[in-house]
C-alpha cells in the first residue's frame, strides 16, 4: 500500500488542515503496557510521525495475553524497545524513539517536556501519573490521562488553566489494617494473605533484620518485661528456622526438616501462645492449632477443604488435623479444573507449603556461583513464592475459621491485580487518540520567541529561542472526560471537563523555568530572581536582582518578602530559618528536574503583601541545566522568557483559598547536605484519581503500627504491567 493511499481515510476524517499538521506534531507516550501497546498502534496508523515512547518495565510472560506487540521470544526485554520495533512497520514514515528509563529521572525535566506538543499517559503507577501531571502543568503541555479497571475505564484531557488536572480531585483513602489484626486476630482472607506475603515470607526468605537492639531499648525505657521476653523468644525461634532453611544444601527435599519445623513453629506453637492469652478470646472465636503429623496421616479425601465457610468457633480438640470435611461447610471438592482454580484439601495445602518451602530453601542454600540467592522477594509471577504465600495464607485461614482462596484468587489479591481486559484497553486507547486530536485541533501552535534571561541582563547575555504553543483561555467545547461503563446500552459516558480546582496544589501554582549551574547558583539567587520577575506588579516594572557590594552580594541575601521555600517535602528556608540562603542548589540537592516551591507568608489568605489586599499564592521554580552553548564565563542562572507572572489575589479570593498549597510546617529542621530524602512537612494536596482505576503500589507496607494497602476495588488495585 502506498503512503498516499494509506493516509486517505485519516485525511478524509480529520480534514486536510489537521491531517497536514500531524507530520510536525511531537508526541510523548508514557507507558507501553496494556493501554500503551494499543495506543502506540493507533497513533502510528493515524499518521503521527514523531513519537517518543518511554517505559521502565520489561516484558513478562503474563503480559502476552493482552499486549499484542510482544511475543514469547521478547520476554525479559524492555517493553519500549520491542513495542517500537514491532509498531514501526505499520507506517514506514514514522519515527519512534524508544526510551527504557524511569520518567522521574532528572534528565526528563521541564525543558525536555517542552519539546513535545502533547503527552499521552498509559501508566499504571499513581506516583508516576502525578509526576507527569505536574511536569505537563509546568511545561504548559496538554496531557491526556487514562486508566482501566476490568470493564471500566476513563480518559481525561488536561489543559493548564482550562480543565482540572490529575491532582484536582479528592482521592479515596488507602485501606488500612491494624498490625494486631494481621498478626493475631485476622477475620478476612485478605488479612491472612497480607500476613503470609508481608510478614511470614520476609521473615523466612527476605533480608535478615536484627531487632535485638530495638528490644533492648524498649526494655531500658520500662516497657513490659514479660512481653519483651516473649518477643525475644519468638525472634530467636524464627532465627533458628531461618538458619535451618539456609543450611539444607545437598539434602533431599523429601528428607528436609525445615518445612516441618516452620509449620510447627507458625501453625502450632505460635497459635498455642495466642491461646494462652485467654482474655483475647472471650468475645471472638479462638484459633485452632494444626499438627503436622496428624494432617499428613489423614487421606486426602477426608481432609478439610479450604473454601468459603467457617470452622466451628468452639475448638474442643486442641489439634484440628482430624477435623472432617464438613467443618468449613463443604463436603465435596473440585476434582476437575485448572490448577490455579482448584480447591485444595488440607493435606494438599500442607504439601504445597512443604514443596514451596523446600524449593525456596534450595534457592537460598546454593552457592552464588551456582545461582544461589541471598534473599528472595515475593513476585506474583514466581511460582515458588506464590505457592508459599497461597499455602501459608490458606493454612492460617483454616486456623482462624476463615474461608480459603484458590491459588488464582491469592495471586489476584497478593499481586494487587484485577485481570486486564484487552477490549477495554483497546477502547480506551482509541478514546485517547480522539481526545488528543480534539486538543490539537483547538490549540493551534504559534511560534513565539522565548529567551533565556540572566538575573542581571547585559549586552553580553546570551539569548536562545524556542517554539512555544499558545493556548486559548476559553475551554474547548469538544473536549470530554469519558468514562467507560459496564452498561451495554450506554457503555460510554462523556462529561464536560471541570474547571481547575482553586485549592489544587499543582495546577494553581505559577511555574517558572530556570536554567542554571547548580554548583554556582545559590538558593537566595534563585528565590530573588523568581520573586522579582515572577510576581505581577501594579507598575509592571521589570525589576532585576540587585547585586550588593559587600562580600556576600545578592547571591547570598535573603529576599525582603516573607516567604517559605520548599523542595518537595523538605523545608529549605522560612522567615525563622535562614541558614540555607547562601548554599548552592547542588549542596542542597536541588539540581536538575527538581522544583523549588516559594510560598507567600505575607498574604496568607488575609490580604497583606505590599498592602495591595492579598497574597500571590505559590511560585514553583523548575530547575534545569544551562544550554550546551552557554559561555563558561556567562551568568550562572538564566530565566526563560516570557515569564508568566503570579497575580496578586484580592482579600475575597485570599480568604477562599489563597494559600492552598502552603506546607503544614512541623519541625523546622535545616536541610542538610547528604540528607536530602529526610521527610519534611509537606503542603497538603489532593491525592487520588477521579475513579478507582490506578495502581499506586505492588504490595503492602507497615507504617506506625498499621499495615497499609493501596486499595480501590474489592481488596485489590489495578495493575496493567
Secondary structure, 3 states (H helix, E strand, C coil): CCHHHHCHHHHHHHCHHHHHHHHHCEEEEECCCHHHHHHHHHHHHHCCCEEEEEECCECCHHHHHCCCCCCHHHCCCEHHHHHHHHHHHHCCCCEEEEEECCCCCCCCCHHHHCCCCEEEECCCCHHHHHHHHHHHHHHCCEEEEEEEECCEEEEEEECCCCCCCCCCCCCCCCEEEEHHHHHCCCCCHHHHHHHHHHHHHHHHHCCCCCCHHHHHHHHHCCCCHHHHHHHHHHHHHHHHHHHHHHCCCCCCHHHCCHHHHHHHHHHHHHHHHHHCCHHHHCCCCCCCCCCHHHHHHCCHHHCCECCCCCCCCCCCCCCCCCCCHHHHCCCCCCCCCCHHHCCCEHHHHHHHHHHHHHHHHHHHHCCHHHCCCCCCCCCCCCHHHHHHHHHHHHHHHHHCCCCCCCHHHHHHHHCCCCCCCHHHHHHHHHHHHHHHHHHHHHCCCCCCCCEEEECCCCCCCCCCCCCCCCCCCCCCCCCCEEEECCCCCCCEEEECCCCCCCCCCCCCCEEEEEEECCCCCEHHHHHHHHHHHHECCCCCCCCCCCCCCCCCCCCCCCCCCCEEEEECCEEEEECCECCCCCCEHHHHCCCCCCEEEEEECCCCCCCCCCCCCCCCCEEEEEEEECCCCCCCCCCCEEEEECCCCECCCCHHHHHHHCCCCCECCCCCCCCCCCCCCCCCCCECCCCCCCCCCCCCCCCEEEECCEEEECCCECCECCCCC
